[in-house]
């Protein structure tokens, strides 16, 4: 096994463990806390920041040719989640109680547990039909669920973003430049359905190609 292959196996395994931990915390919180209302606990938040931010390495993997993913598309996908973690929930703590949080946490964590286990196995040349089937089937429900959760969470944060001018810059100022993060969040809200459509149709095409050949090693792709 080459050094690059060993590294990719290690990276995907670490991410698999991290997202499994997040998924376990979310599942446990349903029974130990106030249902779905207080799911964004300190432990979930801490782990989410680590493993979601770590995903930026996948852009580096694509740029270095370690995987065959498109670096620009990978950056867009990774940024969209970190946008929620760092620019929405981190800046507007009340968004942690948004009804969208349980939706996105379960959608993200289930998706990533399956995705990273799939990639780790594929890098090692070990296709497992069940994992492959889950990878190319569960997105049918999880992707719309995740996007709905993301949009709902942003919507919940928008009133305070507007009221407190969070991450915004007003005129006059020395830079002679104005920026409204509130308006930017609305632009992002309109872009999400378009991004979902593109990714969803791509995954449907991939599903038609892959399902049935799950035992064969696939390309290394993040």
N, C-alpha and C positions, 0 to 999 in steps of 0.2 A: 504493500500500500504506500503510495507516494506521500510526500509531506503535505501537499495541497489537499489530497483526499482525506488524510488523517485530520487535517484542520477542519474541513467541512463537516466531517462526521462529528467531531468534537463540538463545533459551533451549533449544529442542528440538535445534538443531544442536550446541550446546555439549555437551549431555547425550549426544547420539549419538556425538560424538567421544570423550567421556570413557569411556563404556561400551565403545566399540570398543577403546579402549586397554586397559581392564581385561580384556576378552575375549582380546585378543592376548597379554597377559602370562600369562593362565591357560593358554592353548594352548601358549605357548612353554615354560612351566614343566613341562609334561608330558614334553617331550623333553629339557630341559636339567637339570632337577632330579631328585629321587628320585620320579619318577612323579607321582602325585596327592598324595603325603604332605606335601610342603612347598610347597603352592600359595599359602598366605597369606604371601607375601613382603612385605618392607618397601614395595616399589613398589606392589604390589596394595593393601596396607592404606592407604597414603597416598592413592592415587587413589580408593579406595572411600569413605573418609571424606569426601572433598571432594564427590564427585558424588552419594553417597547422602544426605548432609546437605543438599545443594543442592535436593533434591527437596521439601523443606519449602516452597519457593517455590510449589509447585503448590497448596498449601492457600491461600496468599495469592491466587493466580490465581483460584481458585474463589470466595473471599470477595469479591473485587473484580469478579466477573462477567466476567473475561477469557475464561474457559472455562465450560462448562455442567456441570461436574462438581459433585457434592455435596461440600461442604467437610468435613463430618464423616467421610464414607466415605474421602475422600482422606487425611485426617489419620490414620485408622486404618491404612490401607495403608502410608503413609510411615513412621509410627511403628514398625510391626512390623519393618521392616528395620533402622531405626536402633537399635531395641532390641537386635538381634543385634550390630550393629557397635559400639555404645557401651556397652551395659549388660552384654553377655555377653562377647564376645571381648576388648574393651578391659580389662575388669575381671578376666578369667580368661585370661591369655595362653596357657595350655596348650590352650585350646579351639581355637587355630589349627591344631592337629594332628588335630582331630576328623574322622572320615570324612564328616561332614556338610558340611564346608567346600567341598570340590570340587563337591558336588552343588549347593549354593546359589550358589556363584560362577558356575558355568556357566549355571544356570537364570536367575539374575538378569541376567547380562550379555547373554546371547542375547535374553532377553525385552526388555531395555531398548534394545538396538541396533535391534531391529525396531520397538518401540513409538515411540521418539523419531523415527525416520526416517518412520514412518507419520504421526505428528502434524505434523511439519514440512511434509511434502508436502500434507497435508490443509488446513493453515492457508493454504498458498499456492494451494489450489484445484486441486492436481494429484494426482488419484487414480492410483495405479499398482497394477495388479491383483496382481502378485507380492507386493508389500509388504503389501497388504491381506489377501491369502490367508495369508501368513505370520503376520500379526498375529492373525487369527482362527482359526488352526489350530494353531500351535506351542504355544499355551497348554495344549492337551490333554495334552501330556507335561510341559511345563516347569513348570506351576503345581504339580502334585503333587510333582514332583522338587524344586522349591524349598522347599516346605513340609516335606518329609521332611528335607532338609538343615538347615533351620532348627531343627526339633524335635530332630534328632540332635545338632546343635551345642550346644543348650541342655542336653540330657541329659548330654553329655560334661562340661559345666561345673558341673553341679549338685552333685557331691560336694564340690568346693572352695568353692562358694558356701555350702554348709551348714557345712563345717568352719571356714571363716574368717569366717563371718557377714558376707559381702560385701554392702554397701549395706543392711545391716539395723540395726535399733535395738532394743536390749534394755532391759528394765526392771531396776532403777529409773532414771529420768532426770528432768531438770528439766521436760521437756515432759509427763511422765506418759503416754507413748505408746510403743507397741511396734510394730515392723514387721519382718516376715521376708521378705526378698527371695527366699529359697529357696522358701517357700510360694507367693509370687507367680509364680515361674517355673513351678510346677506348674499353677497356675490358667491361665497362658498356654498351657501345653501342651494343656490340654483345650479351650481356645478356638480354637486353630489349625484343627483339622478342621472346626469349624463355619464359621469364616471362609472356609476353602477351598471348602466346599460352596456357600456363598452366592455367592462370586465366580465359581466354576466354572459354576454353573447360569446365572448372569447372562451370562457370556461365551458359553455355548452358545446362549442365546437371541439374543444379538447376532450370532453367527456365522450363524444361520439367516436373519437379516434382511439382513445386509450382503453375504455372499458371493453374487456374481452381479451386484452393482451397484457393483463396485469402481472403476469409472471415474468415478463421480459424486463431487463434493466432499462430504465429510461435515461434521458439526458440529465446531466446535473443542471438543475434550474431552480432558482430561488423564487 
